[in-house]
Amino acid sequence: MEMILRDVRAGLPARIMRFFVDGDNHRSRNNAGVVIPPGVAHAIRVEGCEDAIMVYGTSTVFHPEFEGRIASEIETAELPEAWQKFLESGKQENRK
């Protein structure tokens, strides 16, 4: 799984972190947990033929109406080139 984090907290320098989490589809030492602090935007991408399970634990009650609430340049920033190619390859397959 590839993950991108972008710190958008007020008063702190904007910072981007991109990393890969290696794991298995069964219990093992390769499974990982990532703690994302409030104010850090995130995106994930999984390649391959198996599903990935991402479980969220939050510090507040979930409100569906708040989804997509981050109104900042993070939503209009360009994707990494590899992500763009991945999305374009999916569009090609859907046309077949």
C-alpha positions in Angstrom: 0.0 0.0 0.0 1.3 3.4 -0.9 0.4 6.3 1.4 0.8 10.1 1.1 0.4 12.3 4.1 0.3 16.1 3.9 0.5 18.3 7.1 -2.1 21.1 6.7 -2.1 22.2 10.3 -2.2 25.9 10.9 1.0 27.5 12.1 3.2 24.6 10.9 5.2 24.3 7.8 3.5 22.3 5.0 5.2 18.9 4.8 4.5 15.9 2.6 5.5 12.3 3.4 5.1 9.4 0.9 5.8 5.9 2.0 4.9 2.3 1.4 3.4 -0.1 3.9 4.2 -3.8 3.3 1.7 -6.3 4.7 0.0 -9.6 4.4 -3.6 -10.7 4.2 -3.2 -12.7 7.4 -1.7 -12.1 10.8 2.0 -11.6 10.7 4.8 -9.3 11.7 4.6 -7.6 8.3 1.2 -6.0 9.2 1.5 -2.3 10.2 -0.6 0.4 11.8 -0.2 4.1 11.0 -1.4 6.8 13.4 -2.4 10.0 11.5 -2.8 13.1 13.7 -5.7 15.5 13.3 -4.9 18.1 10.6 -2.9 15.7 8.4 -4.6 14.9 5.1 -4.0 11.4 3.7 -4.5 9.3 0.6 -3.8 5.6 0.0 -3.5 3.4 -3.1 -3.3 -0.3 -3.3 -1.9 -2.2 -6.3 -2.5 -5.8 -7.0 -5.3 -8.3 -7.1 -6.1 -8.5 -3.4 -8.2 -6.1 -1.3 -6.7 -4.0 1.5 -8.5 -3.3 4.7 -8.0 0.2 6.2 -9.5 0.6 9.6 -10.1 4.0 11.1 -10.1 4.8 14.8 -11.1 8.3 15.4 -11.0 10.7 18.3 -14.5 12.0 17.6 -17.9 10.6 16.5 -18.0 10.1 12.7 -20.4 12.4 10.8 -20.9 11.4 7.1 -21.8 15.0 6.2 -18.2 16.0 7.1 -16.6 13.8 4.5 -14.6 15.8 2.0 -14.6 18.7 4.4 -10.9 19.7 3.9 -11.2 22.8 1.7 -7.6 23.5 0.7 -5.1 23.1 -2.0 -4.6 19.4 -1.1 -7.8 18.7 -3.2 -6.4 20.4 -6.3 -2.7 19.4 -6.0 -1.3 17.2 -8.8 -1.1 13.5 -8.1 2.3 11.8 -8.2 3.1 10.6 -11.8 2.7 6.9 -10.9 -0.7 7.6 -9.4 -1.9 9.4 -12.5 -0.7 6.6 -14.7 -2.5 4.1 -12.5 -5.8 6.1 -12.8 -5.4 6.5 -16.5 -4.9 2.7 -17.0 -8.1 2.1 -15.1 -10.0 4.4 -17.5 -8.7 2.5 -20.5 -9.8 -0.8 -19.1 -13.3 0.5 -18.3 -13.7 1.6 -22.0 -13.3 -2.0 -23.2 
